[in-house]
Amino acid sequence: MTVADAPILSEQVDLKQQLQNRSLKRFLARLCSGLLLVGALVCAGFFLTPYDPNTPDFLNRLSPPSAAHWFGTDQLGRDVATRLLYGGLWSVGLALLITSFGAIAGTVVGLAAGHFGRVADTALMRVTDSFFAFPELIAAITIAGVLGPSTANMVLALILVGWMRFARLARSLSVEIAHRDFVTQARLNGLPSRLILWRHILPNIGPSLLVLWTNSWSRTILSISGLSFLGFGVQPPNAEWGAMLLDGKAYMQTAPHLMIFPGLAILVSVLAINLTGDQLRDLLGSSATSD
């Protein structure tokens, strides 16, 4: 490569970066618009539905889908569509909070391990590895079973088993970025460690953590539904998709809609979140994976 070719290569790199940034901005704009639309539709559903999710109507038990009840009614005559809406608050909304708490805790642990010396690194990573010794769902079932079936205990169990992936990813990326020239220059300039973490390391590991966060969100939805299906999660009469599957299991042959619609809600939600995470990974060029 000659000296004359250097400006051309620089322009090509700049053009590629500009195109990537434009694609990312368009994707984020579409994503925000889609989320606002879905949020508006869900809020409209809460106001427009004439049914209470927990009030029984024994005259309409196990009714099939109809104009009055779009997704039918359950064994107590409750409207399935209404319960799906309210169940989404538990399955999707609660999973969002659990994943966010786990992401914050894991990121703090990973940054501390990667930035505050070998002693902190060894101690924190050994604790993380000890949590990794048990499968997440099995550990969550064990913790929830010991503490007792309740929503609070399920949330605690899922937070306790959901932070390790973020810690390991944050640690590995922060160690890599800590040896780059701009971080070394910041240290030589006397910038405090907390500002180096906040200004230089965290923004550079953020995209990878965001991709992992989306994948963890969908995994947590499955975990909440699974724990509720086993009786360790959200308790009756609250509507939750996994609990609705448990209630409909006894009527699978006579009223299959009791299992079809909650199952579809879980499938569509998890698939949509995973596809969003894959698109973000492609746009950001992240090295994060779903594992």
C-alpha distance (Angstrom), angle and dihedral (degrees) to the residues before:
residue distance angle dihedral
M1 . . .
T2 3.79 . .
V3 3.76 128.1 .
A4 3.80 89.6 -107.3
D5 3.79 90.9 60.1
A6 3.82 93.8 56.5
P7 3.85 96.7 79.9
I8 3.80 89.9 48.9
L9 3.81 92.5 53.0
S10 3.79 90.3 46.0
E11 3.80 90.7 52.6
Q12 3.80 90.8 49.2
V13 3.80 91.4 52.0
D14 3.80 91.6 47.8
L15 3.81 91.0 48.7
K16 3.80 91.7 49.8
Q17 3.80 90.7 49.8
Q18 3.80 91.5 49.1
L19 3.80 91.9 50.4
Q20 3.79 90.8 48.6
N21 3.80 91.5 49.9
R22 3.80 91.4 49.0
S23 3.81 91.5 49.4
L24 3.79 90.4 49.3
K25 3.81 92.5 49.2
R26 3.81 91.4 49.1
F27 3.79 91.2 48.5
L28 3.81 93.2 48.3
A29 3.80 90.2 47.5
R30 3.81 91.0 51.8
L31 3.79 90.5 44.9
C32 3.80 93.1 51.5
S33 3.80 90.9 46.5
G34 3.79 90.8 50.0
L35 3.79 92.6 48.2
L36 3.79 91.3 49.1
L37 3.81 90.4 49.4
V38 3.79 92.9 48.8
G39 3.80 90.8 45.4
A40 3.80 91.0 50.4
L41 3.81 91.7 49.5
V42 3.81 92.2 48.5
C43 3.81 92.3 48.1
A44 3.80 89.7 48.0
G45 3.81 88.6 51.3
F46 3.79 91.5 54.4
F47 3.80 91.2 52.7
L48 3.80 97.4 39.7
T49 3.80 101.0 45.8
P50 3.82 110.3 96.9
Y51 3.80 93.6 -157.7
D52 3.77 133.4 88.2
P53 3.82 112.1 -132.6
N54 3.81 94.3 -135.8
T55 3.82 103.9 34.4
P56 3.83 111.8 103.0
D57 3.80 123.7 -136.4
F58 3.80 106.3 -167.5
L59 3.80 93.0 -175.4
N60 3.82 89.9 66.4
R61 3.80 101.1 42.5
L62 3.83 116.4 157.3
S63 3.81 93.4 -4.9
P64 3.83 113.6 172.6
P65 3.81 120.9 -121.6
S66 3.80 111.0 -65.2
A67 3.79 142.1 153.8
A68 3.82 90.2 -85.4
H69 3.81 94.3 45.0
W70 3.80 109.9 26.9
F71 3.81 94.7 -166.6
G72 3.81 96.6 26.6
T73 3.79 127.9 -116.9
D74 3.80 132.7 -75.8
Q75 3.81 132.6 -123.9
L76 3.82 90.6 -73.0
G77 3.80 95.9 44.6
R78 3.80 94.9 -104.5
D79 3.79 117.7 148.6
V80 3.82 108.9 -102.4
A81 3.82 94.7 -155.0
T82 3.80 91.4 54.7
R83 3.77 91.5 47.4
L84 3.80 90.2 50.1
L85 3.81 89.9 55.5
Y86 3.78 93.3 50.1
G87 3.79 91.2 39.8
G88 3.79 89.2 59.0
L89 3.80 88.5 64.6
W90 3.80 88.5 61.7
S91 3.80 100.5 35.9
V92 3.82 100.0 39.7
G93 3.80 103.7 18.5
L94 3.79 96.0 44.9
A95 3.81 90.4 45.0
L96 3.81 88.5 53.7
L97 3.81 91.8 54.5
I98 3.81 94.1 44.4
T99 3.80 92.3 48.9
S100 3.80 91.8 47.6
F101 3.81 92.7 51.1
G102 3.79 90.6 47.6
A103 3.81 91.5 47.8
I104 3.81 92.7 51.3
A105 3.80 93.7 46.6
G106 3.79 94.1 44.5
T107 3.80 93.4 46.5
V108 3.80 91.6 51.5
V109 3.81 91.1 49.6
G110 3.80 92.4 46.5
L111 3.80 94.2 48.4
A112 3.80 91.4 47.7
A113 3.80 91.1 49.6
G114 3.77 93.7 47.9
H115 3.78 98.2 43.1
F116 3.81 111.1 32.8
G117 3.78 104.2 63.0
R118 3.77 140.8 -83.8
V119 3.83 96.0 -67.7
A120 3.79 93.4 55.6
D121 3.81 90.4 41.9
T122 3.81 93.4 52.4
A123 3.81 95.4 44.5
L124 3.80 97.0 45.5
M125 3.80 95.1 43.1
R126 3.81 92.1 49.3
V127 3.81 88.8 54.2
T128 3.79 89.3 48.2
D129 3.80 92.3 49.0
S130 3.80 90.8 49.9
F131 3.81 89.5 56.9
F132 3.80 89.3 47.5
A133 3.82 89.9 57.4
F134 3.80 90.2 81.1
P135 3.82 126.7 57.3
E136 3.79 108.8 -105.7
L137 3.79 98.8 -124.9
I138 3.82 93.8 43.3
A139 3.80 90.3 50.1
A140 3.81 91.3 47.7
I141 3.81 91.4 50.1
T142 3.81 90.0 49.3
I143 3.80 94.2 49.0
A144 3.80 93.4 44.8
G145 3.80 90.5 46.5
V146 3.81 92.9 51.7
L147 3.80 94.2 45.2
G148 3.80 93.7 42.1
P149 3.81 134.0 -107.0
S150 3.80 110.5 -62.2
T151 3.78 139.1 117.5
A152 3.81 93.2 -110.4
N153 3.81 92.8 52.1
M154 3.80 90.8 47.5
V155 3.80 90.8 52.2
L156 3.81 91.3 48.9
A157 3.80 91.7 48.3
L158 3.81 94.1 50.1
I159 3.81 92.8 47.0
L160 3.81 90.6 50.5
V161 3.82 91.8 53.8
G162 3.80 98.9 35.5
W163 3.81 106.4 63.7
M164 3.82 101.7 66.9
R165 3.81 97.9 81.2
F166 3.79 90.7 54.8
A167 3.80 91.3 47.5
R168 3.79 93.5 51.9
L169 3.81 94.0 45.1
A170 3.82 93.9 45.2
R171 3.78 91.2 48.4
S172 3.80 96.0 49.3
L173 3.81 94.0 46.0
S174 3.81 95.0 43.8
V175 3.82 91.1 51.6
E176 3.79 89.6 52.0
I177 3.81 94.9 46.9
A178 3.81 92.9 43.8
H179 3.82 89.4 70.0
R180 3.78 95.6 53.1
D181 3.77 121.5 110.3
F182 3.80 98.4 -111.7
V183 3.83 91.4 54.6
T184 3.80 91.5 47.6
Q185 3.79 89.6 50.1
A186 3.81 90.4 50.8
R187 3.79 90.4 53.2
L188 3.80 92.1 48.5
N189 3.80 88.4 51.7
G190 3.80 89.5 57.5
L191 3.81 97.6 -110.4
P192 3.83 110.5 165.0
S193 3.79 118.4 -110.7
R194 3.80 93.8 -114.2
L195 3.81 91.0 55.4
I196 3.81 91.6 46.9
L197 3.80 89.0 53.7
W198 3.79 93.0 45.6
R199 3.81 100.4 41.3
H200 3.80 104.7 31.0
I201 3.81 114.1 17.1
L202 3.81 104.5 35.6
P203 3.85 95.7 49.7
N204 3.81 89.8 51.4
I205 3.80 95.9 50.1
G206 3.81 93.6 39.5
P207 3.83 97.3 89.8
S208 3.80 93.0 53.4
L209 3.80 91.2 46.4
L210 3.81 89.7 49.8
V211 3.80 91.4 55.6
L212 3.81 91.1 48.0
W213 3.81 89.4 47.6
T214 3.81 92.6 57.2
N215 3.80 91.9 48.9
S216 3.81 91.0 46.8
W217 3.80 90.1 49.8
S218 3.80 92.0 58.5
R219 3.81 90.7 44.0
T220 3.81 90.2 52.6
I221 3.81 91.1 51.9
L222 3.80 88.2 56.9
S223 3.81 91.0 46.1
I224 3.81 93.3 51.1
S225 3.79 91.2 47.5
G226 3.80 91.3 46.8
L227 3.80 94.5 49.0
S228 3.80 91.5 46.6
F229 3.81 90.3 48.3
L230 3.82 88.5 54.3
G231 3.81 91.2 48.1
F232 3.82 97.6 -109.1
G233 3.81 98.3 102.0
V234 3.79 136.0 50.2
Q235 3.79 108.3 4.7
P236 3.84 129.2 -139.9
P237 2.94 138.1 -58.2
N238 3.82 88.7 31.0
A239 3.79 113.5 95.3
E240 3.81 115.9 -120.0
W241 3.78 126.6 156.3
G242 3.81 96.2 -121.3
A243 3.80 91.5 44.9
M244 3.81 89.2 49.6
L245 3.80 88.9 54.3
L246 3.80 88.8 51.9
D247 3.81 91.7 50.7
G248 3.81 92.2 47.6
K249 3.81 96.0 47.6
A250 3.81 92.7 86.5
Y251 3.83 90.6 53.1
M252 3.79 98.4 43.3
Q253 3.81 93.8 122.2
T254 3.80 100.1 37.3
A255 3.84 98.7 36.8
P256 3.82 108.4 17.7
H257 3.81 91.9 167.7
L258 3.81 88.4 76.7
M259 3.81 88.7 70.1
I260 3.80 102.2 26.7
F261 3.80 98.2 62.6
P262 3.84 98.5 44.1
G263 3.80 88.9 45.7
L264 3.79 91.1 51.2
A265 3.81 90.6 48.4
I266 3.81 90.6 55.1
L267 3.82 92.2 44.7
V268 3.81 95.6 49.2
S269 3.82 94.1 44.7
V270 3.80 94.9 48.8
L271 3.80 92.8 43.4
A272 3.81 93.0 49.1
I273 3.81 93.1 49.4
N274 3.81 92.9 46.2
L275 3.80 92.2 49.4
T276 3.79 89.5 49.7
G277 3.79 90.3 51.6
D278 3.81 91.8 48.9
Q279 3.79 90.7 50.9
L280 3.78 91.3 49.3
R281 3.80 90.6 49.5
D282 3.79 91.3 52.2
L283 3.80 93.3 47.5
L284 3.77 96.3 43.6
G285 3.77 95.2 41.2
S286 3.78 87.8 -130.4
S287 3.74 122.8 178.3
A288 3.78 92.4 -148.3
T289 3.74 118.4 115.9
S290 3.75 135.0 -167.5
D291 3.79 92.0 -104.4
